[in-house]
Amino acid sequence: MSKHKYILGISAYYHDSAACLIQGGKILAAAQEERFTRNKHDKSFPKNSIDFCLKEAKINFSNISYIGFYDKPFLKFERILETYLSEAPRGFKSFSKAIPIWIKEKLFLKKTIIDNFYKFYKIKNKSTIESKLLFSEHHISHSASAFYPSPFNSSAILTMDGVGEWVTTSIGYGENNKINFLKEIYFPHSLGLLYSAFTYFAGFKVNSGEYKLMGLAPYGNPIYKELIKKEIIDIKEDGSFKLNIKYFNYTVGLTMTNSKFDKLFKRKPRNPDSKVTQFEMDLAKSIQEVIEEVILKLVKTTKKITNSDNLVLAGGVALNCVANSKIIKQNLFKNIWVQPASGDAGGALGVAQHIYFSYLNNIRTVSSNSNDSMNGCYLGKSYSDSEIKDFLDLKKINYIQYQSEEEFIEKISDYIINGKVVGWHQGRMEFGPRALGNRSILADPRNKNMQTILNKKIKFRESFRPFAPSILKEELNNFFDIEKIDSPYMLFIGHLKKNLRINENNEENLFGLDKLNFVRSLLPAITHVDFSSRIQTVDKKTNPKFYKLLKYFGLKTGYPILVNTSFNIRGEPIVCSPKDSYNCFIKTKMDVLALENFIILKN
C-alpha cells in the first residue's frame, strides 16, 4: 500500500474547520481555517488550510491518494430528523429554520466537497475527486486522533463530546493499527451538551465559553451539585448517564436551556453583558464536580472492560484539564495521553490516520522514545526571516534584527524581568486551541499585577480568567505538586508547592471575585484561587528556542517559568502571520514584539 503516499483529512461545515496532511502515517501539516481567515471558529471549506498543507509538503492535489471527511452527514441528518419527529409539533420554529439549511448545504455534503475541490483546484474530472473521498463516523475520527498519534502500541480509548452523528460518549480499545468500540452513549444524552448548557446559562458563548466556566469554578461552591444530580442527570455506577430532557431546548430549539431550567434555578440565563455574580461561580463549581464524577466513573468502567495500562482521550470534554488531572489521581492507568486538538479540528487528523492505518491496513510503528507523533503540536505555518523582513520594511516598521540567538534570548528575558509584556511569534504555528510557545504572549509570573494587566490591557477579557505557566520539563516537580506525568499541551493541572505559597489561610473571609487580586504565592500571575495552574512543560528537543528562553529567565530569577497565554485578543483567533502578530501588538498595551529574531518595541 506504499503507493498511497499522501492522505488529506478535513473537518468543516459545523465549527472549527481544519485540514491535516499525512504521509506514510506521519503528520506533515495541520491547521485550522480560522487562523488564515481571522474568523474565529470558522466553519467554511478549509481552502486556506488545505493550500498550506499542500505547500508545506511541496505537492499539488494530484499527489493526494485519499481525502477523508471527519463525519457522516447522512447519519447526522437522520439524527436531526428523527429528533424533530419524535418531539413534533414542539420545535417547529427551529425545524423550519434548520431543515432548509441542511437540505441546501449539509445533506449533500459529498457534492459540496467535490464541487469545492473542483472549483479551487481546477480538477478536470469530478469523478477523480469522488474516487478519493471517504467519510468516517465522528467518534471514529475522535478515537483515531487519540490512539494513532499516541505513544502506545495498545490503549483504552475514551471519547466524550457534544454530539457527532448519534454517539456522544464512547469507550474503545486500540491495538497496533485497529480500533474496536466496546460501549457507547447516544444523543440526546451528552456530557458536552450538558456542560455547554450550563455555559449558555452562565452567559458565555457555547463552543468557546466552556473554558470560562471551568476557570470560574474555583471561585464558587458546589451548592447546586445535588440539585443537578437529582433533577437534571441520572448517573449510574458504571458512568452511563441520562439527562432529563425536559430541562433542555437543544434537541429542537434555538437555545440550550428552557423555561423549566430557569424555574429550577429561579432565574433566567445571565445576559452576557452583565456582571458575573456568585451564582454563576457556584453554578460553575457545581457542574464541574458533576462532570468530574461522571468522567471518573466512566474511566473506572473503561479500565474494567479493557484492563489496559494505557488510556487516551479525545473529544471536546477531554480539554477539561481539571477532570484530566483527577483521572491521574485515580491511579487506574499507568499512562494517560490526551489529544491536544481534542475538538472537531482534531477530527481532520483522526480521519486521515484512520484511513491510513485501519482502512488501508498499514502497519503502525510506535516511537521507542515514548514520544507521541504530534511534533509538539507545531504543525502549522512558519515564516522565514526574509518574509518577516520584507513585511517590516514594506510597512516601514522600526526593528532590530539579532544575528546571535543567545543575545536575542537574553534581550527578551531582560524585557520580561523588567515588567514588559512580549508577543512571541516563532517557528511553526500550533495546531489546536492552545498556544504552546510559538504564538504566545509571555510575561513575568512573579508580577502581582500581571494577571490584571494581561486580562484588561492585552486580552480585553474577563478579569477572573487565569493564566497558564510554561516551565522547563525537568523543573516541574520542583515547583508543582503534580503526579509523575508530562504536560506538553496544557492538558493537566498542578498545584503550587507549599513553600511557594503565602497568606494561605488569610483569605477565609473573602468570597467570589474578592479573591481575585489577593496575593497568595510567590508566582501570583499563574496561581489560581485554589493554588492550581494549567501547566505546559517545555522540552529541549521539541521547542529548543522557547526552552532556552525559560532556561535563561530561570538562571536570572530562580524561576524557569513564564506566563504563557495565546497570542490573540478576545473574539479573535490566535495569530498566524507576522502581519496578524503586528496588528495584535499595535491594538494592545503589549510592549515588545519578537518575530523570530526581530524585535519591535512599542515606543
C-alpha positions as CSV (number, residue, x, y, z in Angstrom):
1,M,0.0,0.0,0.0
2,S,3.1,2.3,-0.2
3,K,1.7,4.0,-3.3
4,H,-0.9,5.8,-1.1
5,K,1.6,8.4,-0.1
6,Y,-0.5,11.4,0.8
7,I,-3.8,11.4,2.7
8,L,-5.7,14.7,3.4
9,G,-8.1,14.9,6.3
10,I,-10.7,17.7,6.6
11,S,-13.3,18.8,9.1
12,A,-15.7,21.5,8.0
13,Y,-19.2,23.0,7.9
14,Y,-20.1,22.8,11.7
15,H,-17.4,24.7,13.6
16,D,-13.6,24.8,13.7
17,S,-12.8,23.7,10.1
18,A,-9.3,22.3,9.6
19,A,-7.1,20.3,7.3
20,C,-4.4,17.7,8.0
21,L,-1.9,16.1,5.6
22,I,-0.2,12.8,6.4
23,Q,2.4,10.7,4.5
24,G,3.1,7.1,5.4
25,G,1.1,7.7,8.6
26,K,3.4,10.6,9.6
27,I,1.7,14.0,10.3
28,L,3.2,16.6,7.9
29,A,1.0,19.6,8.5
30,A,-2.3,20.6,10.2
31,A,-4.0,23.9,10.7
32,Q,-7.4,25.4,11.5
33,E,-9.1,27.6,8.9
34,E,-9.8,30.4,11.4
35,R,-6.0,31.2,11.6
36,F,-6.0,32.2,7.9
37,T,-9.4,33.8,7.6
38,R,-9.3,35.5,11.0
39,N,-12.9,34.4,11.6
40,K,-13.0,32.7,14.9
41,H,-14.3,29.0,14.8
42,D,-14.6,29.4,11.0
43,K,-16.7,26.5,9.7
44,S,-16.2,27.1,6.0
45,F,-14.5,24.7,3.5
46,P,-10.8,24.8,4.7
47,K,-9.3,26.0,1.5
48,N,-6.5,28.0,3.1
49,S,-5.6,25.2,5.4
50,I,-5.5,22.7,2.5
51,D,-3.4,25.2,0.5
52,F,-1.0,25.4,3.4
53,C,-0.7,21.6,3.8
54,L,0.0,21.1,0.1
55,K,2.6,23.9,0.1
56,E,4.2,22.6,3.2
57,A,4.7,19.2,1.6
58,K,5.6,20.7,-1.8
59,I,2.9,18.8,-3.6
60,N,-0.3,19.5,-5.6
61,F,-3.8,18.0,-5.5
62,S,-2.9,15.2,-7.9
63,N,-0.5,13.8,-5.3
64,I,-3.3,13.1,-2.9
65,S,-4.4,9.5,-2.8
66,Y,-7.4,9.9,-0.4
67,I,-9.4,12.7,1.1
68,G,-11.1,11.9,4.4
69,F,-14.1,13.8,5.9
70,Y,-14.4,13.6,9.6
71,D,-18.1,12.6,10.0
72,K,-21.1,11.2,8.1
73,P,-23.6,13.8,7.1
74,F,-26.4,11.4,6.3
75,L,-26.3,9.8,9.7
76,K,-26.2,13.3,11.3
77,F,-29.3,14.3,9.2
78,E,-31.0,11.1,10.3
79,R,-30.5,12.0,13.9
80,I,-31.8,15.6,13.5
81,L,-34.9,14.4,11.5
82,E,-35.7,11.7,14.0
83,T,-35.3,14.1,16.9
84,Y,-37.7,16.6,15.4
85,L,-40.2,14.0,14.5
86,S,-40.2,12.5,18.0
87,E,-40.9,15.9,19.6
88,A,-43.3,17.2,17.0
89,P,-45.1,19.6,16.9
90,R,-42.7,21.1,19.6
91,G,-39.8,22.8,17.9
92,F,-41.5,23.5,14.6
93,K,-39.9,27.0,14.5
94,S,-36.4,25.6,14.9
95,F,-37.2,22.8,12.4
96,S,-38.4,25.3,9.7
97,K,-35.1,27.2,10.1
98,A,-32.8,24.3,10.2
99,I,-34.1,21.9,7.6
100,P,-33.8,24.2,4.5
101,I,-30.2,24.9,5.5
102,W,-29.5,21.2,6.0
103,I,-31.0,20.3,2.6
104,K,-29.2,23.1,0.8
105,E,-25.8,23.0,2.5
106,K,-25.2,19.8,4.6
107,L,-27.3,16.9,3.5
108,F,-25.5,16.6,0.2
109,L,-22.1,17.5,1.6
110,K,-20.4,14.9,-0.6
111,K,-21.4,17.0,-3.6
112,T,-20.5,20.2,-1.9
113,I,-17.0,18.9,-1.0
114,I,-16.4,17.6,-4.6
115,D,-17.6,20.9,-6.0
116,N,-15.2,22.9,-3.8
117,F,-12.2,20.8,-4.8
118,Y,-13.3,21.1,-8.4
119,K,-13.6,24.8,-8.2
120,F,-10.5,25.6,-6.2
121,Y,-8.0,23.1,-7.6
122,K,-9.1,23.0,-11.3
123,I,-9.6,19.3,-11.4
124,K,-10.6,18.2,-14.9
125,N,-12.9,15.4,-13.8
126,K,-15.2,15.4,-10.7
127,S,-15.1,11.6,-10.7
128,T,-11.4,11.9,-9.9
129,I,-12.2,13.7,-6.6
130,E,-15.1,11.3,-5.9
131,S,-12.9,8.3,-6.2
132,K,-10.6,9.7,-3.5
133,L,-13.3,10.8,-1.0
134,L,-14.1,8.7,2.1
135,F,-16.2,9.5,5.1
136,S,-15.6,8.4,8.7
137,E,-18.0,8.5,11.7
138,H,-17.4,11.4,14.0
139,H,-16.3,9.3,17.1
140,I,-14.1,7.1,14.9
141,S,-12.3,10.3,13.9
142,H,-12.0,11.4,17.5
143,S,-10.8,7.9,18.6
144,A,-8.3,7.7,15.8
145,S,-6.9,11.2,16.7
146,A,-6.4,9.9,20.2
147,F,-4.9,6.5,19.6
148,Y,-2.8,6.6,16.4
149,P,-0.6,9.6,17.4
150,S,-0.2,8.3,21.0
151,P,3.0,6.7,22.2
152,F,1.2,3.4,22.9
153,N,1.0,0.1,21.0
154,S,-2.3,-0.6,22.7
155,S,-4.6,1.5,24.7
156,A,-8.1,2.1,26.1
157,I,-9.8,4.9,24.3
158,L,-12.4,7.2,25.9
159,T,-14.0,9.9,23.8
160,M,-16.6,12.5,25.1
161,D,-18.0,15.4,23.2
162,G,-21.3,17.2,22.4
163,V,-22.5,15.0,19.5
164,G,-21.4,13.8,16.2
165,E,-24.0,11.7,14.4
166,W,-25.6,9.8,17.3
167,V,-22.7,8.9,19.6
168,T,-21.8,11.4,22.4
169,T,-19.5,9.1,24.5
170,S,-17.6,6.0,23.5
171,I,-15.2,3.5,25.1
172,G,-12.9,1.7,22.7
173,Y,-9.7,-0.3,22.6
174,G,-6.8,0.3,20.1
175,E,-4.1,-2.2,19.3
176,N,-1.5,-1.8,16.7
177,N,-3.4,-0.4,13.7
178,K,-7.0,-1.3,14.7
179,I,-9.7,0.3,16.9
180,N,-12.7,-1.6,18.4
181,F,-15.6,0.1,20.1
182,L,-16.9,-1.5,23.2
183,K,-19.6,0.8,24.7
184,E,-21.4,3.9,23.5
185,I,-23.9,6.5,24.8
186,Y,-26.2,8.3,22.4
187,F,-27.8,11.6,21.8
188,P,-29.5,13.5,23.4
189,H,-27.6,12.3,26.5
190,S,-24.3,14.1,26.3
191,L,-21.7,15.4,28.7
192,G,-20.5,18.0,26.2
193,L,-24.0,19.4,25.6
194,L,-24.7,19.3,29.4
195,Y,-21.6,21.4,30.0
196,S,-22.5,23.7,27.1
197,A,-26.0,24.2,28.5
198,F,-24.5,25.5,31.8
199,T,-22.0,27.6,29.8
200,Y,-25.0,29.2,28.0
201,F,-27.0,29.7,31.2
202,A,-23.9,31.4,32.9
203,G,-23.9,33.9,30.0
204,F,-21.0,32.6,27.9
205,K,-20.9,31.6,24.3
206,V,-21.4,27.9,23.5
207,N,-18.4,26.1,21.8
208,S,-16.0,28.7,23.1
209,G,-17.0,29.8,26.6
210,E,-16.6,26.4,28.2
211,Y,-13.1,27.4,29.2
212,K,-14.5,30.4,31.0
213,L,-16.9,28.2,33.0
214,M,-14.0,25.9,34.0
215,G,-11.9,29.0,35.0
216,L,-14.8,30.4,37.1
217,A,-15.4,27.2,39.1
218,P,-12.7,27.6,41.7
219,Y,-14.3,30.9,42.8
220,G,-17.6,29.1,43.7
221,N,-19.0,26.5,46.0
222,P,-20.8,23.3,44.7
223,I,-24.1,24.2,46.3
224,Y,-26.2,23.1,43.2
225,K,-24.4,19.8,42.7
226,E,-27.1,17.6,44.4
227,L,-29.9,19.5,42.7
228,I,-28.3,18.9,39.3
229,K,-27.9,15.2,40.1
230,K,-31.5,14.9,41.4
231,E,-33.2,16.8,38.6
232,I,-31.0,17.0,35.5
233,I,-28.7,14.0,35.3
234,D,-29.2,10.4,36.4
235,I,-25.7,8.9,36.9
236,K,-25.2,5.1,37.1
237,E,-22.3,3.4,38.9
238,D,-20.7,2.4,35.6
239,G,-20.6,6.1,34.4
240,S,-23.5,5.7,32.0
241,F,-26.0,8.6,32.4
242,K,-29.3,10.0,31.2
243,L,-30.2,13.7,31.0
244,N,-33.7,14.9,32.0
245,I,-34.5,16.3,28.6
246,K,-37.5,18.4,29.9
247,Y,-35.0,21.0,31.1
248,F,-33.2,21.4,27.7
249,N,-34.0,23.1,24.5
250,Y,-31.1,21.9,22.3
251,T,-32.9,19.0,20.8
252,V,-35.5,21.1,18.9
253,G,-35.0,24.7,19.9
254,L,-32.8,27.7,19.3
255,T,-31.4,27.9,22.8
256,M,-29.6,25.3,25.1
257,T,-32.0,25.5,28.1
258,N,-35.7,26.3,28.5
259,S,-38.1,27.9,31.0
260,K,-38.2,24.8,33.2
261,F,-34.4,25.2,33.7
262,D,-35.0,28.9,34.5
263,K,-37.6,27.8,37.1
264,L,-35.3,25.2,38.6
265,F,-32.6,27.8,39.3
266,K,-35.1,30.6,39.9
267,R,-33.7,33.0,37.3
268,K,-33.1,33.4,33.5
269,P,-29.8,32.9,31.8
270,R,-27.2,35.7,32.5
271,N,-27.1,38.5,30.0
272,P,-23.5,38.2,28.5
273,D,-23.0,41.9,29.1
274,S,-24.0,41.8,32.8
275,K,-21.8,41.3,35.8
276,V,-20.7,37.8,36.7
277,T,-22.2,37.0,40.2
278,Q,-21.6,34.5,42.9
279,F,-24.5,32.5,41.4
280,E,-22.5,31.8,38.2
281,M,-19.4,30.9,40.2
282,D,-21.4,28.4,42.3
283,L,-23.1,27.1,39.2
284,A,-19.7,26.6,37.5
285,K,-18.3,24.7,40.5
286,S,-21.4,22.5,40.8
287,I,-21.5,21.4,37.2
288,Q,-17.7,20.9,37.1
289,E,-17.9,18.5,40.0
290,V,-20.9,16.7,38.4
291,I,-18.9,16.3,35.1
292,E,-15.9,15.0,37.1
293,E,-18.0,12.4,38.9
294,V,-19.3,11.1,35.6
295,I,-15.9,11.1,33.9
296,L,-14.2,9.2,36.8
297,K,-17.0,6.5,36.8
298,L,-16.5,6.2,33.0
299,V,-12.8,5.9,33.5
300,K,-13.2,3.1,36.0
301,T,-15.5,1.2,33.6
302,T,-13.0,1.8,30.8
303,K,-10.3,0.2,32.9
304,K,-12.6,-2.7,33.9
305,I,-13.6,-3.7,30.4
306,T,-10.2,-3.1,28.7
307,N,-7.7,-4.0,31.5
308,S,-5.3,-1.7,29.7
309,D,-2.3,0.1,31.3
310,N,-2.8,3.0,28.9
311,L,-5.6,5.5,28.4
312,V,-6.1,8.0,25.6
313,L,-8.7,10.7,25.5
314,A,-10.3,12.9,22.8
315,G,-13.5,14.9,22.1
316,G,-14.2,18.4,23.4
317,V,-14.7,17.2,27.0
318,A,-11.1,15.9,27.1
319,L,-10.0,19.6,27.1
320,N,-11.2,19.8,30.7
321,C,-7.8,19.8,32.3
322,V,-9.2,19.7,35.8
323,A,-11.0,16.5,35.1
324,N,-8.0,15.0,33.4
325,S,-5.9,15.6,36.5
326,K,-8.5,13.9,38.6
327,I,-8.2,10.9,36.3
328,I,-4.4,10.7,37.0
329,K,-5.1,10.7,40.8
330,Q,-7.2,7.6,40.4
331,N,-4.0,5.6,39.6
332,L,-6.1,3.2,37.4
333,F,-3.8,3.6,34.4
334,K,0.0,3.7,34.2
335,N,0.0,6.2,31.3
336,I,-2.5,8.8,30.1
337,W,-2.3,10.7,26.8
338,V,-4.8,13.4,25.6
339,Q,-5.1,14.5,22.0
340,P,-4.1,18.3,22.2
341,A,-6.6,19.1,19.3
342,S,-9.4,17.2,21.0
343,G,-12.2,19.2,19.4
344,D,-13.6,18.9,15.9
345,A,-10.4,20.4,14.3
346,G,-8.6,17.2,15.5
347,G,-11.1,15.2,13.6
348,A,-9.2,16.1,10.4
349,L,-6.1,14.5,11.8
350,G,-8.1,11.5,13.0
351,V,-9.8,10.7,9.8
352,A,-6.6,10.9,7.8
353,Q,-4.8,8.4,10.1
354,H,-7.9,6.2,10.3
355,I,-7.8,5.8,6.5
356,Y,-4.0,5.1,6.5
357,F,-3.9,2.6,9.4
358,S,-7.4,1.0,9.5
359,Y,-8.9,1.3,6.0
360,L,-5.6,0.7,4.2
361,N,-4.3,-1.7,6.8
362,N,-0.9,-0.2,7.1
363,I,1.5,-1.2,9.9
364,R,1.7,1.2,12.8
365,T,5.1,1.7,14.4
366,V,5.3,3.4,17.8
367,S,8.4,5.5,18.6
368,S,10.8,3.8,21.0
369,N,11.5,7.0,22.9
370,S,7.9,7.2,24.4
371,N,7.1,10.4,22.5
372,D,3.8,10.9,20.6
373,S,3.9,11.7,16.9
374,M,2.3,15.2,17.2
375,N,5.7,17.0,16.9
376,G,4.8,19.1,19.9
377,C,1.6,20.2,18.0
378,Y,3.9,22.6,16.0
379,L,2.2,21.5,12.7
380,G,1.2,24.9,11.3
381,K,2.7,27.6,9.1
382,S,6.1,29.2,9.7
383,Y,7.6,32.3,8.2
384,S,11.2,32.9,7.1
385,D,13.4,35.8,8.1
386,S,13.2,37.2,4.6
387,E,9.4,37.1,4.7
388,I,9.4,38.9,8.1
389,K,11.9,41.5,6.9
390,D,10.0,42.2,3.7
391,F,6.8,42.8,5.7
392,L,8.6,45.1,8.2
393,D,10.4,47.0,5.5
394,L,7.2,47.4,3.5
395,K,5.3,48.8,6.5
396,K,8.3,51.0,7.4
397,I,8.3,49.4,10.9
398,N,11.5,50.0,13.0
399,Y,13.1,46.9,14.2
400,I,16.4,45.3,15.5
401,Q,17.4,42.1,13.9
402,Y,19.7,39.9,16.1
403,Q,22.2,37.6,14.4
404,S,23.0,35.8,17.7
405,E,20.2,33.7,19.2
406,E,21.8,33.9,22.6
407,E,21.8,37.7,22.5
408,F,18.2,37.7,21.3
409,I,17.1,35.4,24.2
410,E,19.0,37.5,26.8
411,K,17.3,40.7,25.5
412,I,13.8,39.2,25.6
413,S,14.4,37.7,29.0
414,D,15.6,41.1,30.3
415,Y,12.5,42.8,28.9
416,I,10.2,40.3,30.7
417,I,12.2,40.7,34.0
418,N,11.7,44.5,33.7
419,G,7.9,44.0,33.6
420,K,7.4,44.1,29.8
421,V,4.8,42.0,28.1
422,V,6.2,40.2,25.0
423,G,4.4,39.0,21.9
424,W,6.3,35.9,20.9
425,H,6.0,34.7,17.3
426,Q,8.4,31.8,16.5
427,G,8.5,28.8,14.2
428,R,5.5,26.7,13.2
429,M,2.1,27.7,14.4
430,E,0.4,25.4,16.9
431,F,-2.5,23.1,15.9
432,G,-5.4,23.0,18.4
433,P,-6.7,25.6,20.9
434,R,-3.6,26.2,22.9
435,A,-0.6,28.4,22.3
436,L,2.4,26.4,23.3
437,G,5.3,28.8,22.9
438,N,5.2,29.6,19.2
439,R,2.3,32.0,19.1
440,S,2.3,33.2,22.7
441,I,2.1,36.3,24.8
442,L,4.8,36.0,27.6
443,A,5.2,37.8,30.9
444,D,6.8,37.5,34.4
445,P,4.8,35.2,36.7
446,R,6.3,37.0,39.8
447,N,4.5,40.2,39.0
448,K,1.4,40.6,41.2
449,N,-0.3,43.0,38.8
450,M,0.3,40.9,35.7
451,Q,-3.0,38.9,35.6
452,T,-4.9,42.2,35.6
453,I,-2.6,43.8,33.1
454,L,-2.9,40.9,30.7
455,N,-6.7,40.5,31.1
456,K,-7.6,44.1,30.9
457,K,-5.0,45.8,28.7
458,I,-3.8,43.0,26.4
459,K,-6.5,40.3,26.1
460,F,-9.6,42.6,26.7
461,R,-11.4,39.7,28.5
462,E,-13.0,38.9,31.9
463,S,-10.9,39.7,34.9
464,F,-11.3,36.2,36.5
465,R,-9.6,34.3,33.7
466,P,-6.4,32.6,34.9
467,F,-3.1,32.3,33.1
468,A,-1.0,29.2,32.5
469,P,2.7,28.8,33.2
470,S,5.2,27.3,30.9
471,I,8.0,25.5,32.8
472,L,11.1,23.6,31.9
473,K,10.1,19.9,31.8
474,E,12.8,18.8,34.3
475,E,11.9,21.5,36.8
476,L,8.2,20.6,37.1
477,N,8.3,18.8,40.4
478,N,10.4,21.5,42.0
479,F,7.5,23.9,41.8
480,F,4.3,22.0,41.4
481,D,2.6,19.1,43.2
482,I,1.7,17.0,40.3
483,E,1.7,13.3,39.6
484,K,4.6,11.9,37.6
485,I,3.3,13.0,34.2
486,D,4.4,15.2,31.4
487,S,2.1,18.1,30.3
488,P,3.4,19.4,27.0
489,Y,-0.1,20.5,25.8
490,M,-1.5,22.3,28.8
491,L,-4.0,19.5,29.4
492,F,-3.3,18.8,33.1
493,I,-3.2,21.0,36.2
494,G,-0.8,21.0,39.2
495,H,-0.9,22.8,42.5
496,L,1.9,25.2,43.6
497,K,4.2,23.7,46.2
498,K,3.6,24.8,49.8
499,N,7.0,26.6,50.1
500,L,5.9,29.0,47.3
501,R,2.5,29.8,48.9
502,I,2.0,32.9,51.1
503,N,-1.0,34.1,53.1
504,E,-2.5,30.7,52.5
505,N,-5.0,30.9,55.4
506,N,-5.7,34.7,55.3
507,E,-8.5,34.7,52.7
508,E,-11.2,32.8,54.6
509,N,-13.4,35.9,54.7
510,L,-13.1,36.6,51.0
511,F,-15.8,35.4,48.6
512,G,-16.1,35.2,44.8
513,L,-14.1,37.8,42.8
514,D,-12.9,39.5,46.0
515,K,-10.3,36.7,45.9
516,L,-9.0,37.8,42.5
517,N,-6.3,40.3,43.5
518,F,-5.3,38.5,46.7
519,V,-1.6,37.7,46.5
520,R,-1.4,34.0,47.5
521,S,2.0,32.9,46.2
522,L,5.5,34.0,45.0
523,L,4.2,33.5,41.5
524,P,0.9,35.3,41.7
525,A,0.3,35.7,37.9
526,I,0.0,32.0,37.3
527,T,-1.6,31.0,40.7
528,H,-5.4,30.4,40.5
529,V,-7.5,30.9,43.6
530,D,-7.2,27.2,44.6
531,F,-3.4,27.3,44.0
532,S,-3.8,25.4,40.8
533,S,-2.1,26.1,37.4
534,R,-2.8,24.6,33.9
535,I,0.8,23.7,33.1
536,Q,2.8,23.4,30.0
537,T,6.1,21.5,30.3
538,V,8.7,22.5,27.7
539,D,11.2,20.0,26.3
540,K,14.6,20.9,24.9
541,K,14.1,18.7,21.8
542,T,10.5,19.8,21.0
543,N,10.9,23.6,21.2
544,P,14.6,24.5,21.7
545,K,14.2,28.2,21.4
546,F,11.4,28.5,23.9
547,Y,13.4,26.2,26.2
548,K,16.4,28.5,26.0
549,L,14.3,31.5,27.0
550,L,12.8,29.7,30.0
551,K,16.3,28.5,31.0
552,Y,17.9,31.9,30.8
553,F,14.9,33.5,32.7
554,G,15.4,30.8,35.3
555,L,19.1,31.5,35.7
556,K,18.4,35.2,36.2
557,T,15.4,34.9,38.5
558,G,15.5,31.4,40.1
559,Y,12.1,30.6,38.4
560,P,12.4,28.8,35.0
561,I,8.7,29.7,34.4
562,L,6.9,32.2,32.3
563,V,3.2,33.3,31.9
564,N,2.1,31.9,28.6
565,T,-1.2,33.0,27.1
566,S,-2.3,32.7,23.5
567,F,-1.3,35.5,21.1
568,N,-4.7,37.0,20.4
569,I,-7.4,39.3,21.9
570,R,-10.9,38.4,22.9
571,G,-13.0,37.3,19.9
572,E,-10.1,36.8,17.6
573,P,-8.3,33.5,16.6
574,I,-4.6,33.0,17.6
575,V,-2.3,34.9,15.3
576,C,-0.8,33.2,12.2
577,S,1.3,35.6,10.2
578,P,3.7,38.4,11.0
579,K,1.0,40.8,9.9
580,D,-1.5,39.3,12.4
581,S,1.1,39.5,15.2
582,Y,1.9,43.1,14.4
583,N,-1.7,44.1,14.3
584,C,-2.5,42.4,17.6
585,F,0.7,44.1,19.1
586,I,-0.4,47.5,17.9
587,K,-4.0,47.1,19.2
588,T,-3.0,46.3,22.7
589,K,-0.7,47.5,25.5
590,M,1.9,44.9,24.7
591,D,5.5,46.3,25.0
592,V,7.6,44.1,22.8
593,L,7.1,42.0,19.7
594,A,9.5,39.2,18.9
595,L,9.1,38.0,15.3
596,E,11.7,35.2,15.0
597,N,15.0,37.1,15.8
598,F,13.5,40.6,15.0
599,I,12.5,42.8,18.0
600,I,10.0,45.6,17.6
601,L,9.4,48.0,20.5
602,K,6.1,49.8,21.1
603,N,7.8,53.2,21.6
